[in-house]
Amino acid sequence: MMAFMTEWSARSGVPAALLNPALMAAVIAAAASGYDRETNAALPWPLSFVIAPMVLHRGTREALPSSLATHLGVWVSRQPVLRAGLPLRAQALVGPVREGLRFGLRYGLLETGPGGGVRQAIPRLRPPDAGDLRVILTKATFAGRWVSRSEQPATVFALLGVTV
């Protein structure tokens, strides 16, 4: 049975405002931009489902390393509490991430790349100067670059404890 998203008018105010499709599309686009910068390839779309909970959760976002030199496995071993909560956050964001992917593709913020990944369709998209939004999008770009260092998306999922 296919699960459908809750009607927009039936959503509670805070989740609807914070997890709206435009924000999710912007997070995915920023991550895709970072991934592309490192690999010259499209972001494998499944990675959207782990990058979003990494950058939207303030504690995880603030704990991300400041350098690409920190391997994901090392970071995970240093952040056991954050890693433990990530699978639940990822599961909770499946619907909003799907909506963000659809929104981004439909309205030209994202485009499909070779191999079925996604790319940022608007070159040089600049994050606004609005505090948290700028930080979220900057961290999403970093996260896209960072996960590109792993050979396979499955490695990222395994290290973060996220299952499909």
Backbone as JSON, one array per atom type, in Angstrom:
{
  "sequence": "MMAFMTEWSARSGVPAALLNPALMAAVIAAAASGYDRETNAALPWPLSFVIAPMVLHRGTREALPSSLATHLGVWVSRQPVLRAGLPLRAQALVGPVREGLRFGLRYGLLETGPGGGVRQAIPRLRPPDAGDLRVILTKATFAGRWVSRSEQPATVFALLGVTV",
  "N": [[0.84, -1.18, 0.0], [0.59, 2.17, -0.85], [1.88, 4.98, 0.8], [0.55, 8.16, 1.37], [1.26, 11.65, 1.43], [0.42, 13.87, 4.08], [-2.28, 16.1, 3.73], [-1.6, 19.49, 2.89], [-2.98, 21.52, 4.27], [-3.77, 20.17, 6.53], [-1.6, 19.78, 8.1], [0.37, 20.34, 11.04], [1.38, 23.57, 12.22], [4.2, 24.16, 12.88], [5.86, 21.88, 11.95], [5.06, 22.01, 9.25], [6.0, 24.52, 8.48], [8.77, 24.35, 8.97], [9.65, 22.07, 7.63], [9.13, 22.34, 4.93], [8.57, 21.8, 1.4], [10.13, 23.49, -0.27], [12.32, 24.3, 1.34], [13.46, 21.78, 1.82], [14.15, 21.06, -0.79], [16.05, 23.03, -1.31], [18.04, 22.33, 0.56], [18.79, 19.82, -0.46], [19.68, 20.61, -3.0], [21.88, 22.21, -2.3], [23.51, 20.27, -1.09], [23.89, 18.62, -3.31], [25.33, 20.35, -4.94], [27.73, 20.59, -3.49], [28.58, 17.91, -3.56], [28.91, 17.53, -6.31], [30.94, 19.35, -6.77], [33.14, 18.08, -5.64], [33.25, 15.63, -7.0], [32.48, 15.87, -9.62], [30.1, 14.78, -10.43], [26.66, 13.68, -10.28], [24.7, 13.91, -7.29], [24.0, 10.94, -5.65], [20.66, 10.15, -5.32], [19.64, 8.73, -3.02], [21.31, 9.59, -0.93], [20.29, 12.01, -0.15], [18.48, 11.45, 1.8], [19.94, 11.0, 4.1], [21.55, 13.2, 4.39], [19.8, 15.37, 4.81], [18.65, 14.9, 7.51], [21.05, 15.15, 8.89], [21.83, 17.83, 8.63], [19.6, 19.36, 9.31], [19.01, 18.84, 11.95], [19.89, 20.5, 14.74], [21.87, 19.82, 16.73], [23.37, 17.76, 15.5], [24.18, 19.07, 13.17], [25.81, 21.1, 14.26], [27.82, 19.55, 15.28], [29.12, 18.51, 13.12], [32.17, 17.9, 11.37], [34.81, 20.34, 10.85], [36.42, 20.07, 8.75], [37.13, 18.39, 5.68], [38.92, 16.41, 5.94], [38.39, 14.8, 8.11], [37.36, 11.61, 8.46], [34.26, 10.0, 7.74], [33.7, 7.66, 9.22], [35.37, 7.96, 11.46], [34.29, 10.29, 12.58], [31.72, 9.33, 13.24], [32.4, 7.45, 15.22], [33.18, 9.17, 17.2], [30.89, 10.48, 17.86], [28.69, 9.04, 19.27], [26.1, 9.34, 20.43], [24.73, 11.15, 18.76], [24.84, 9.69, 16.4], [23.31, 7.52, 17.13], [20.73, 8.58, 17.21], [20.27, 9.35, 14.61], [19.18, 7.45, 12.66], [16.41, 7.36, 13.37], [15.67, 10.04, 13.0], [16.17, 10.25, 10.27], [14.27, 8.45, 9.26], [11.94, 9.79, 10.03], [12.04, 11.94, 8.33], [11.64, 11.03, 5.76], [9.27, 11.42, 4.17], [9.12, 14.34, 3.92], [11.62, 14.72, 2.58], [11.23, 13.34, 0.19], [9.16, 14.91, -0.86], [10.6, 17.28, -1.14], [12.49, 16.55, -3.09], [10.78, 16.08, -5.29], [9.6, 18.64, -5.53], [11.88, 20.24, -6.04], [12.75, 19.17, -8.51], [10.52, 19.64, -10.1], [10.24, 22.45, -10.08], [12.63, 23.39, -11.06], [14.93, 23.69, -9.44], [16.46, 21.52, -8.99], [17.97, 19.01, -11.05], [17.98, 15.98, -12.96], [20.81, 13.88, -13.09], [23.46, 12.11, -14.83], [23.18, 8.6, -14.44], [21.08, 8.73, -12.71], [21.23, 10.37, -10.47], [20.98, 13.53, -8.65], [21.35, 16.96, -9.48], [22.26, 20.31, -8.7], [20.36, 22.69, -10.27], [20.49, 25.38, -10.69], [23.09, 27.42, -11.25], [25.58, 28.61, -8.99], [23.95, 29.23, -6.76], [23.17, 31.21, -4.09], [23.14, 31.15, -0.57], [20.7, 32.77, 1.5], [21.1, 35.64, 3.69], [19.87, 35.08, 6.05], [20.16, 33.99, 9.23], [19.94, 30.96, 10.55], [19.13, 29.58, 8.25], [21.09, 30.14, 6.34], [23.28, 28.88, 7.59], [22.38, 26.21, 7.64], [22.21, 25.62, 4.87], [24.86, 26.04, 4.11], [26.13, 24.04, 5.63], [24.89, 21.86, 4.44], [26.02, 21.91, 1.9], [28.67, 21.38, 2.63], [28.26, 18.8, 3.74], [27.49, 17.36, 1.46], [29.9, 17.43, 0.02], [31.48, 16.06, 1.85], [30.32, 13.44, 2.16], [30.86, 12.55, -0.35], [33.34, 11.51, -0.28], [33.17, 8.89, 0.45], [33.08, 5.7, -1.0], [30.68, 4.4, -1.84], [27.14, 5.02, -1.64], [25.91, 3.17, 0.06], [27.85, 2.65, 1.97], [27.9, 5.01, 3.45], [25.28, 4.95, 4.5], [25.49, 2.61, 6.06], [27.53, 3.28, 7.94], [26.23, 5.33, 9.3], [24.12, 3.98, 10.38], [21.66, 3.79, 9.15], [18.94, 2.23, 7.67], [17.26, 0.86, 4.81]],
  "CA": [[0.0, 0.0, 0.0], [1.37, 3.39, -0.96], [1.55, 6.0, 1.79], [0.45, 9.48, 0.79], [1.59, 12.72, 2.34], [-0.68, 14.57, 4.71], [-2.69, 17.32, 3.04], [-0.88, 20.65, 3.43], [-3.84, 22.25, 5.22], [-3.96, 19.36, 7.72], [-0.33, 19.69, 8.84], [0.52, 21.32, 12.12], [2.12, 24.74, 11.77], [5.66, 24.14, 12.99], [6.47, 21.0, 10.94], [4.78, 22.5, 7.89], [6.87, 25.66, 8.21], [10.18, 23.98, 9.02], [9.96, 20.96, 6.73], [8.41, 22.59, 3.69], [9.27, 21.27, 0.22], [11.14, 24.43, -0.8], [13.51, 24.18, 2.18], [14.07, 20.47, 1.57], [14.77, 21.13, -2.12], [17.25, 23.86, -1.18], [19.04, 21.52, 1.26], [19.26, 18.8, -1.4], [20.44, 21.31, -4.03], [23.17, 22.61, -1.72], [24.3, 19.04, -0.95], [24.25, 18.19, -4.67], [26.37, 21.26, -5.39], [28.97, 20.17, -2.83], [28.96, 16.59, -4.08], [29.37, 17.76, -7.68], [32.22, 20.06, -6.68], [34.19, 17.11, -5.31], [33.28, 14.43, -7.85], [31.98, 16.18, -10.97], [29.02, 13.81, -10.66], [25.39, 13.97, -9.6], [24.5, 13.33, -5.96], [23.06, 9.81, -5.64], [19.5, 10.67, -4.6], [19.43, 8.2, -1.66], [22.06, 10.35, 0.07], [19.43, 13.1, 0.33], [17.75, 10.97, 2.98], [20.8, 11.07, 5.29], [22.08, 14.55, 4.53], [18.78, 16.24, 5.42], [18.63, 14.84, 8.98], [22.33, 15.6, 9.44], [21.96, 19.29, 8.66], [18.42, 20.0, 9.89], [19.06, 18.66, 13.4], [20.9, 21.46, 15.21], [22.98, 19.16, 17.42], [24.2, 17.06, 14.52], [24.76, 20.1, 12.31], [26.89, 21.78, 14.98], [28.88, 18.58, 15.56], [29.82, 18.1, 11.9], [33.56, 18.37, 11.42], [35.09, 21.57, 10.1], [37.34, 19.73, 7.67], [36.86, 17.18, 4.92], [39.93, 15.42, 6.3], [37.82, 13.88, 9.1], [36.61, 10.53, 7.8], [32.93, 9.78, 8.29], [33.78, 6.61, 10.24], [35.99, 8.55, 12.65], [33.3, 11.19, 13.16], [30.67, 8.5, 13.84], [32.9, 6.87, 16.47], [33.29, 10.25, 18.2], [29.55, 11.04, 18.1], [27.77, 7.9, 19.38], [24.73, 9.75, 20.75], [24.14, 11.7, 17.55], [24.69, 8.59, 15.46], [22.2, 6.67, 17.59], [19.45, 9.21, 16.89], [20.15, 9.67, 13.19], [18.23, 6.62, 11.92], [15.03, 7.79, 13.63], [15.46, 11.33, 12.33], [16.11, 9.98, 8.83], [12.96, 7.85, 8.99], [10.91, 10.82, 10.18], [12.14, 12.91, 7.23], [11.47, 10.4, 4.44], [8.21, 12.12, 3.43], [9.55, 15.68, 3.51], [12.71, 14.66, 1.59], [10.59, 12.98, -1.09], [8.48, 16.11, -1.36], [11.63, 18.22, -1.56], [13.03, 16.09, -4.38], [9.76, 16.35, -6.32], [9.49, 20.09, -5.66], [13.09, 20.73, -6.69], [12.75, 18.76, -9.91], [9.4, 20.28, -10.8], [10.41, 23.9, -10.19], [13.91, 23.72, -11.65], [16.05, 23.86, -8.52], [17.23, 20.29, -9.17], [17.82, 18.29, -12.32], [18.57, 14.65, -12.88], [22.13, 13.77, -13.71], [23.76, 10.77, -15.31], [23.09, 7.58, -13.41], [19.89, 8.92, -11.88], [21.43, 11.25, -9.34], [20.43, 14.87, -8.79], [22.29, 18.07, -9.51], [21.68, 21.65, -8.53], [20.1, 23.19, -11.63], [20.77, 26.82, -10.76], [24.49, 27.61, -10.85], [25.94, 29.66, -8.03], [22.85, 29.59, -5.86], [23.72, 31.76, -2.85], [22.21, 31.12, 0.56], [20.35, 34.11, 2.0], [21.8, 36.05, 4.9], [19.05, 34.76, 7.21], [20.91, 33.16, 10.17], [19.94, 29.5, 10.53], [19.0, 29.08, 6.88], [22.44, 30.21, 5.73], [24.1, 27.84, 8.22], [21.87, 24.92, 7.17], [22.61, 25.41, 3.47], [26.33, 25.92, 4.08], [26.44, 22.71, 6.13], [24.45, 20.89, 3.44], [27.07, 21.88, 0.87], [29.78, 20.64, 3.23], [27.88, 17.38, 3.87], [27.58, 16.78, 0.12], [31.33, 17.24, -0.26], [32.01, 15.09, 2.81], [29.89, 12.07, 1.84], [31.44, 12.16, -1.63], [34.6, 10.81, 0.01], [32.86, 7.46, 0.6], [32.97, 5.07, -2.33], [29.31, 4.02, -2.17], [26.12, 5.49, -0.7], [25.65, 2.12, 1.06], [28.84, 2.82, 3.04], [27.4, 6.13, 4.27], [24.13, 4.45, 5.24], [25.94, 1.65, 7.07], [28.24, 3.98, 9.0], [25.26, 6.11, 10.06], [23.12, 3.09, 10.95], [20.37, 4.0, 8.48], [18.56, 1.13, 6.81], [16.17, 1.19, 3.89]],
  "C": [[0.89, 1.24, 0.0], [0.92, 4.41, 0.08], [1.55, 7.37, 1.11], [0.77, 10.51, 1.86], [0.32, 13.34, 2.9], [-0.99, 15.82, 3.9], [-2.02, 18.52, 3.71], [-1.7, 21.36, 4.5], [-4.04, 21.48, 6.53], [-2.68, 19.23, 8.55], [-0.28, 20.72, 9.95], [1.5, 22.39, 11.67], [3.63, 24.62, 11.78], [6.29, 23.17, 11.99], [6.24, 21.48, 9.52], [5.72, 23.65, 7.54], [8.34, 25.25, 8.11], [10.57, 22.91, 8.01], [9.24, 21.11, 5.4], [9.23, 22.11, 2.49], [10.34, 22.2, -0.34], [12.43, 24.35, 0.02], [14.21, 22.85, 1.9], [14.77, 20.46, 0.22], [16.06, 21.94, -2.07], [18.37, 23.1, -0.48], [19.64, 20.49, 0.3], [20.11, 19.45, -2.5], [21.82, 21.72, -3.52], [24.07, 21.38, -1.56], [24.77, 18.55, -2.31], [25.37, 19.06, -5.23], [27.72, 20.87, -4.78], [29.49, 18.85, -3.36], [29.57, 16.74, -5.47], [30.74, 18.43, -7.69], [33.38, 19.11, -6.43], [34.35, 16.03, -6.36], [32.99, 14.69, -9.32], [30.92, 15.15, -11.38], [27.78, 14.25, -9.88], [25.35, 13.27, -8.25], [23.57, 12.13, -6.08], [21.87, 10.19, -4.76], [19.27, 10.02, -3.25], [20.19, 8.97, -0.57], [21.28, 11.55, 0.6], [18.76, 12.73, 1.64], [18.61, 10.91, 4.24], [21.36, 12.47, 5.49], [21.07, 15.47, 5.19], [18.74, 16.11, 6.94], [19.95, 15.26, 9.63], [22.37, 17.11, 9.59], [20.75, 20.0, 9.27], [18.35, 19.85, 11.4], [20.22, 19.5, 13.94], [22.1, 20.78, 15.86], [23.93, 18.45, 16.46], [24.91, 18.07, 13.62], [25.95, 20.78, 12.98], [28.06, 20.86, 15.26], [29.61, 18.11, 14.3], [31.24, 18.64, 11.94], [33.73, 19.65, 10.59], [35.96, 21.3, 8.89], [36.91, 18.44, 6.98], [37.83, 16.06, 5.28], [39.41, 14.42, 7.34], [36.97, 12.86, 8.38], [35.27, 10.33, 8.52], [32.95, 8.73, 9.4], [34.38, 7.11, 11.55], [34.98, 9.46, 13.36], [32.2, 10.4, 13.88], [31.14, 7.92, 15.17], [33.02, 7.91, 17.58], [31.94, 10.83, 18.6], [28.51, 9.93, 18.29], [26.32, 8.3, 19.67], [24.03, 10.3, 19.51], [23.9, 10.61, 16.51], [23.52, 7.71, 15.84], [20.84, 7.27, 17.22], [19.23, 9.45, 15.41], [19.18, 8.76, 12.44], [16.77, 7.01, 12.14], [14.71, 9.12, 12.96], [15.35, 11.13, 10.82], [14.75, 9.38, 8.46], [11.85, 8.89, 9.06], [10.91, 11.81, 9.01], [11.96, 12.31, 5.84], [10.43, 11.16, 3.61], [8.62, 13.51, 3.0], [10.69, 15.67, 2.48], [12.14, 14.29, 0.22], [9.89, 14.19, -1.7], [9.49, 17.14, -1.87], [12.26, 17.84, -2.89], [12.05, 16.4, -5.51], [9.64, 17.85, -6.59], [10.68, 20.65, -6.44], [13.16, 20.38, -8.16], [11.68, 19.5, -10.7], [9.65, 21.78, -11.06], [11.83, 24.32, -10.59], [15.05, 24.03, -10.71], [17.0, 22.68, -8.63], [17.01, 19.77, -10.58], [18.44, 16.92, -12.16], [19.9, 14.66, -13.62], [22.33, 12.36, -14.22], [23.71, 9.76, -14.17], [21.94, 7.76, -12.45], [20.07, 9.77, -10.65], [20.78, 12.61, -9.58], [21.56, 15.9, -8.73], [21.54, 19.36, -9.23], [21.55, 22.25, -9.92], [20.44, 24.65, -11.79], [22.21, 27.04, -10.32], [24.65, 28.78, -9.89], [24.78, 30.15, -7.19], [23.46, 30.02, -4.52], [22.7, 31.65, -1.73], [21.92, 32.54, 1.03], [21.12, 34.41, 3.29], [21.0, 35.77, 6.17], [19.75, 33.68, 8.02], [20.92, 31.66, 9.98], [19.87, 28.94, 9.12], [20.34, 29.08, 6.17], [23.33, 29.1, 6.29], [23.67, 26.46, 7.71], [22.35, 24.65, 5.75], [24.12, 25.29, 3.31], [26.75, 24.54, 4.56], [25.99, 21.62, 5.15], [25.47, 20.78, 2.31], [28.27, 21.1, 1.38], [29.46, 19.14, 3.29], [27.92, 16.69, 2.51], [29.02, 16.5, -0.27], [31.89, 16.1, 0.58], [31.61, 13.67, 2.45], [30.42, 11.61, 0.5], [32.74, 11.39, -1.45], [34.4, 9.32, 0.21], [32.59, 6.89, -0.78], [31.52, 4.85, -2.75], [28.34, 4.65, -1.18], [25.84, 4.45, 0.4], [26.63, 2.22, 2.23], [28.39, 3.92, 4.0], [26.24, 5.65, 5.12], [24.56, 3.51, 6.36], [26.63, 2.34, 8.23], [27.28, 4.77, 9.9], [24.14, 5.28, 10.68], [21.73, 3.23, 10.35], [20.11, 2.84, 7.55], [17.4, 1.56, 5.91], [15.0, 0.28, 4.05]]
}
